[in-house]
Each structure stands twice: as C-alpha cells, then as structure tokens.
C-alpha cells in the first residue's frame, strides 16, 4: 500500500472507532441541557421554599411531596387566610421557576415539555381545590404526591424512548461508516493490483557470444574474435 493510502486507511479507521456521531453529540447536548435545567429548577424551588413567607406552610407541605410524613398526609385542617396569602406568594414565585425550567427543557429535550406542562396543570388544579376549601391539607398533599409520582414515571419513560432513538441513530451511523471504510479498502486493494499490472516489465537479454580463432604463422600466433 502506498504511503498516502496508509494515511487514509488510518484516518478511516479512526473515523469508525474514535469520532462521535451526530447522534452521540445530540444526546450529549440534550443530557447536559436537561441536567442544567433540573439543577436550576432545584435551586429556584429551594430558595422559594426556604423563604420567610413560606414558614406558615412548612408544617403542612414538605419540600418534596414524595417525602410527606403520615401526619401531613392525614392532616384534616383546612387552609387559613394567613396560609392562603403565603400560598399565593409561593405560587407566584414558583411560576417564574417553572417558566425558566420549561424554556430550558424546550431547547434540551422538547418532547418532555408536554409531560411537565401536564404535571403543572394538575398541580394547579389541586392548589385551586385547596384555596377554595374543597380539600384539606392532607388531601392536597396526597394529590401532590400522586402527581409527582405520575410525572416522574412519564419523564423516565420518555427519557428511555429518547435514549433508544439516539442509540439507534448512532448504530446506523457507525454501520454506514464501517461500510464506507470497507468499500474504500476494497478499492485501494484493487488499485494496487492495477498499478502492479501497469509497471514496466524488464526482461534480461542474453549475453553476446564471442567466437575466437587462432592461427600460427611462423613463430607468431594470430587470434581473431567476432
């Protein structure tokens, strides 16, 4: 194989095994973007929950609904005017956290946005029932816990579907690269054969035969070669 062909073959091998496919790059971008969005949401929600205005609510509602105690889940009390004012303040701030999060997720993993939007809609309906006095705190927390679980399951299912799609695209791209590399190697080998056939052929010529004859004239010997 020629030096240039060696270089190209090495480059093709590196392309097949070493370079990220478009699917890999898209998956990495989506994963990084989703992680950053969730971290930002966590920070925003934590700051909101720990604010002084939320103090009257912490006995009724945990930071995560899935961490609710039995006492909170069975709380029969209804919302008070002071608690209603605190809830409205918390919800207003929470809306800002949501908007920032949804905007970031729409760029990272757009297909997950409807799942979170539906979860937020259910949460708002639950909150309205609490504010109207139709639900006690315990029922509000139970509904919030069930909504959180359902949303998490839907998000996990969508994450698996998206990941499987990226993996399928990656495999298809790798197979295409391998086929291209194999075709190039086959072409290179064919070119080597053709080049070998086109090289000038040198045939050794027989050495000339020299015939010599001698004759003696008196005391002299005469030799003739031709």
Secondary structure, DSSP 8 states (H G I E B T S, - for coil): --HHHHHHHHHHHHHHHHS--HHHHHHHHHHHHHHHHHHHHHHHHHHHHTSGGGGGGTTT--SSGGG--HHHHT------HHHHHHHHHHHHHHHHHHHHHHHHHHHH-GGGHHHHHHHHHHHHHHHHHHHHTSS-HHHHHHHHHHHHHHHHHHHHHHHHHHHHHHHHHHHHHHHHHHHHHHHHHHHHHHHHHHHHHHS------------EEEEEETTEEEEEE-
